[in-house]
Amino acid sequence: MDKSWMIGLCALALMAGTGCAGGESGKETPATVEEKEPVKLLSDRLPLADPYILTYDSLYYIYGTNVGNGFDVYYSKDLEHWVRASALSLSHADSYGEQMFWAPEVYYVASEKKFYMFYSAEEHICVATADSPLGPFKQEVREPIRTEKGIDTSVFFDDDGKAYLYFVRFTDGNVIWCAELEKGLRSIRENTLTQCLKAEEPWELILPKVTEGPSVFKRDGVYYMLYSANGYTSQDYAVGVATAESPLGPWKKYEGNPVLHKYAGLVGVGHGAPFIDREGKMRYVFHAHKSESEIHPRDAYIVDMSVKDGIVSMGGNLVRPLVVDRLP
């Protein structure tokens, strides 16, 4: 497995001076002291849309869309049992915007010993930092990265030290664009702004016109973009993949798309992110509708993922996360 693949899936920056995972063991992580009382089940669903999982030290952290004016964070040791942190990872009081907080993703930059959260608020893309994966994340300057509206941010750190921001602009429906990030990760190089993908294929136009939720990783010199198409309210919301020889494209969509669609009785599946679990296995976290008759609240699920001969596959070992009062 090459270093850049770990960058894309661990979501831990391997920029110049940064590293994958690690940190000081036990620092800024929730207590997991064993108790005599049995673990109490609080919910058989994890109510997060647009979910993202960060693997850091001995724990997993999951972030997503749910509270409207900030972001919850849950943590786990086994991907099945999750504990909700007592405070929001990011609150509107520490950020640009008052509402419509969507799709957070968190990356650890080892050289700074800082965690970076990219997200959108009031349809503007933002970045905040914290000393712990639990937060509190705060914006140094409470302004968006760009004045133009945009959503669904995701960062890819290439093995040459450059970082790229993928996000959605409303240029012809929801369209995925990319730009190289400046050093400091708080602004983009506008002259690199490039269109990546828009809804054009029949399976993407059932509820037009939407491509969103991008995530990029690299393997064997090939760049892979996972994305979702159709509006999220559609039961045919699904995940596709495209490939390129450069982080800026051009991108070629896989002829076998979608790679995840109405899976295991779930509908409206999509807008997730790839990650590598603690055993080194590739996984994909995503959301689905509450049921076939109700959309909200959307819930998070985890499925196995693999790449073989340039083909991305998802399926098997579906995890339905549980919310508990403490870690088992």
C-alpha positions in Angstrom: 0.0 0.0 0.0 1.6 3.3 -1.0 1.9 6.3 1.2 -0.5 8.4 -0.9 -3.3 5.8 -0.5 -2.8 6.1 3.3 -3.1 9.9 2.9 -6.4 9.7 1.1 -8.0 7.1 3.3 -6.6 7.8 6.8 -7.5 11.5 6.3 -4.4 12.3 8.2 -2.2 14.8 6.4 1.2 13.6 5.1 2.2 17.1 4.0 5.8 18.4 4.5 6.2 18.0 8.2 3.0 16.1 8.9 2.3 12.5 9.7 -0.3 9.8 9.6 -2.1 9.0 12.8 -0.2 9.1 16.1 -0.1 11.9 18.5 0.6 11.5 22.2 -1.1 8.4 23.4 -4.1 9.2 25.6 -3.8 12.9 25.1 -7.0 14.8 24.2 -9.0 11.6 23.9 -12.1 10.5 25.9 -11.7 8.4 29.0 -12.5 4.7 28.4 -12.2 3.4 32.0 -14.0 0.1 32.4 -17.1 0.2 34.7 -18.9 -2.6 36.4 -22.3 -1.6 35.1 -23.2 -3.0 31.7 -23.1 -0.7 28.7 -26.4 1.0 28.1 -27.9 1.2 24.6 -29.2 4.7 24.0 -30.1 4.3 20.3 -29.9 1.6 17.6 -29.1 4.3 15.1 -26.4 6.9 14.7 -28.2 10.1 13.5 -25.6 11.7 11.2 -25.8 12.6 7.6 -22.8 13.3 5.4 -20.6 11.3 7.8 -16.9 11.3 8.0 -14.6 9.1 10.2 -11.2 10.1 11.5 -8.9 7.4 12.9 -6.6 8.9 15.5 -4.6 7.2 18.2 -6.6 4.2 19.4 -10.1 5.6 18.6 -12.4 6.5 15.7 -14.2 9.9 15.6 -17.2 10.4 13.5 -18.6 13.8 12.4 -21.6 14.7 10.3 -24.6 16.9 9.6 -27.4 16.8 12.3 -27.8 19.7 14.7 -28.1 22.7 12.3 -25.9 25.2 14.2 -22.8 23.2 14.8 -21.5 19.6 14.8 -21.8 16.7 17.2 -18.9 14.3 17.4 -19.0 10.6 18.5 -16.1 8.3 19.3 -15.6 4.5 19.2 -13.1 1.7 19.6 -14.8 -0.9 17.4 -16.9 1.1 14.8 -20.1 -0.5 16.2 -20.5 1.2 19.7 -20.3 5.0 19.7 -20.5 7.5 22.5 -21.7 11.1 21.9 -19.3 13.7 23.3 -20.8 16.0 25.9 -20.2 19.2 23.8 -20.4 20.1 20.2 -17.1 19.7 18.3 -17.9 23.1 16.6 -20.5 25.6 17.6 -21.9 28.5 15.6 -20.5 30.8 18.4 -17.0 30.0 17.2 -17.7 30.1 13.4 -19.0 32.0 10.5 -22.8 31.6 10.1 -25.7 30.8 12.4 -27.3 27.8 10.7 -27.1 25.3 7.8 -23.9 23.6 9.1 -23.2 20.7 6.8 -20.7 18.0 6.0 -17.7 18.4 8.3 -14.4 16.6 7.6 -11.4 16.6 10.0 -7.7 16.1 9.3 -4.7 16.0 11.7 -1.6 18.1 10.7 1.2 16.6 12.8 3.7 19.4 12.2 1.3 21.8 13.9 -0.2 19.3 16.3 -3.6 20.7 15.1 -6.8 19.3 13.7 -8.4 21.1 10.8 -12.2 20.9 10.2 -13.5 21.8 6.7 -17.3 22.3 6.5 -19.9 24.6 5.1 -22.1 27.0 7.0 -25.0 28.9 5.3 -23.7 27.5 2.0 -20.2 29.0 2.4 -17.1 26.8 2.8 -15.1 27.3 6.0 -12.2 25.9 8.0 -11.6 25.8 11.8 -8.9 24.3 14.0 -8.6 22.6 17.4 -6.1 20.9 19.6 -8.2 17.8 20.0 -10.4 15.7 17.7 -13.3 16.5 20.1 -12.8 20.2 19.6 -13.7 22.9 20.4 -13.0 23.9 16.8 -12.7 27.6 16.2 -12.2 29.9 13.2 -9.4 32.3 13.7 -11.2 34.7 11.4 -14.9 34.2 11.2 -15.2 34.5 7.4 -15.6 31.8 4.7 -12.8 30.7 2.5 -14.6 32.2 -0.5 -17.3 34.8 -0.8 -19.1 32.7 -3.5 -21.5 30.0 -2.2 -20.2 26.5 -1.9 -20.7 23.2 0.1 -19.3 19.7 0.7 -15.6 20.3 1.2 -13.1 17.6 1.2 -9.3 17.8 1.2 -6.7 15.5 -0.5 -3.1 15.7 0.6 -0.8 14.5 -2.2 2.6 12.9 -1.7 4.4 15.9 -3.1 3.2 18.1 -0.1 0.4 19.8 -2.0 -3.1 19.9 -0.7 -6.3 20.2 -2.8 -9.8 21.3 -1.8 -12.8 19.6 -3.5 -16.2 21.3 -3.1 -19.5 21.9 -4.8 -20.3 25.1 -6.6 -23.8 25.9 -7.9 -22.7 26.5 -11.5 -25.1 24.1 -13.3 -26.9 22.4 -10.5 -24.5 21.0 -8.0 -21.1 20.7 -9.7 -17.9 19.4 -8.1 -14.8 21.7 -8.5 -11.3 21.6 -7.2 -8.5 24.0 -6.4 -5.0 23.8 -4.8 -4.9 25.0 -1.2 -2.4 27.7 -0.2 0.0 26.8 2.6 -1.9 27.3 5.9 -4.9 25.5 4.4 -7.2 28.6 4.8 -7.4 29.8 1.2 -7.2 28.4 -2.3 -5.2 29.4 -5.3 -7.9 30.8 -7.4 -6.0 30.4 -10.7 -6.1 26.6 -10.1 -9.9 26.4 -9.8 -11.0 23.6 -12.1 -14.3 21.9 -12.8 -14.3 18.1 -12.0 -17.7 16.5 -12.4 -21.3 17.4 -13.1 -24.4 15.3 -13.5 -24.6 14.0 -17.1 -25.1 10.2 -16.9 -28.7 8.7 -16.8 -28.2 7.3 -13.3 -27.2 10.8 -12.1 -30.2 12.5 -13.5 -33.1 10.7 -11.8 -33.4 13.8 -9.6 -31.3 16.4 -11.5 -28.9 18.0 -11.4 -26.6 17.0 -8.6 -23.0 15.7 -8.1 -21.7 16.3 -4.6 -20.0 14.8 -1.5 -16.6 14.3 -3.2 -13.7 12.3 -1.6 -10.3 11.8 -3.3 -7.6 9.2 -2.7 -4.7 7.9 -4.7 -3.4 4.4 -5.4 -0.7 3.2 -7.8 -0.4 6.6 -9.3 -4.2 6.8 -10.1 -6.5 9.4 -8.4 -9.9 8.2 -7.5 -12.9 10.4 -6.7 -15.9 9.0 -4.9 -19.0 11.2 -5.3 -22.8 11.1 -4.9 -25.4 11.9 -7.5 -29.1 12.8 -7.6 -30.6 14.9 -4.8 -30.2 13.5 -1.3 -34.0 13.3 -1.0 -34.2 10.7 -3.8 -34.2 7.0 -2.9 -31.8 6.7 -5.9 -29.2 8.9 -4.3 -26.1 6.8 -4.9 -22.3 6.7 -5.0 -20.1 6.8 -8.2 -16.4 6.8 -8.8 -14.2 8.6 -11.3 -10.5 8.4 -12.0 -7.7 10.8 -13.2 -4.0 11.0 -13.7 -3.9 14.4 -11.8 -5.7 15.7 -8.8 -7.1 18.4 -11.0 -8.3 15.9 -13.6 -9.6 15.5 -16.2 -11.8 12.9 -14.6 -13.3 9.8 -16.2 -16.4 8.3 -14.7 -16.5 4.5 -14.2 -18.7 2.8 -16.7 -20.1 0.5 -13.9 -21.4 3.3 -11.8 -23.0 3.5 -9.3 -20.9 1.4 -7.0 -23.2 1.8 -4.0 -27.0 2.1 -4.5 -30.0 0.9 -2.4 -27.8 -1.4 -0.4 -29.0 -4.0 2.1 -32.5 -2.6 2.2 -31.3 1.0 2.7 -32.3 3.7 0.3 -30.9 7.2 -0.3 -27.4 6.0 0.3 -24.5 8.3 -0.3 -22.3 11.3 0.7 -19.8 9.4 2.7 -16.0 9.1 2.9 -13.4 6.4 2.7 -11.1 5.5 5.6 -8.8 2.8 6.8 -9.7 1.0 10.0 -7.3 0.1 12.8 -6.6 -3.3 11.2 -5.7 -1.7 7.8 -8.9 -2.6 6.1 -10.6 -0.1 3.7 -14.0 1.0 4.7 -16.6 3.6 3.5 -18.9 5.4 5.9 -22.2 6.8 4.3 -25.7 7.9 5.2 -29.1 6.5 4.3 -32.7 7.6 4.7 -34.5 6.8 7.9 -36.7 4.3 6.1 -38.4 3.8 2.7 -41.1 6.2 3.8 -39.1 8.8 5.7 -36.0 10.7 4.8 -35.1 12.3 8.2 -33.2 11.8 10.4 -30.6 10.2 8.1 -28.4 7.7 9.8 -24.7 6.6 9.3 -23.6 3.2 8.2 -20.2 1.6 7.4 -19.4 -0.9 4.6 -16.3 -2.7 3.3 -14.5 -1.2 0.4 -11.8 -2.5 -1.9 -9.8 -1.5 -5.0 -8.7 -4.2 -7.4 -7.3 -3.8 -10.9 -8.4 -0.1 -10.8 -12.0 -1.0 -9.9 -13.6 0.3 -6.6 -16.1 -2.1 -5.0 -18.3 -1.6 -1.9 -20.3 -4.3 0.0 -20.2 -6.8 2.7 -19.8 -6.5 6.4 -22.4 -3.7 6.8 -22.0 -2.1 10.2 -25.1 -0.5 11.7 -23.6 1.8 14.5 -25.2 1.9 17.9 -25.1 4.8 20.4 -24.2 3.8 23.9 -23.5 5.6 27.2 -19.9 4.5 27.4 -17.4 2.4 25.4 -17.5 -1.3 26.1 
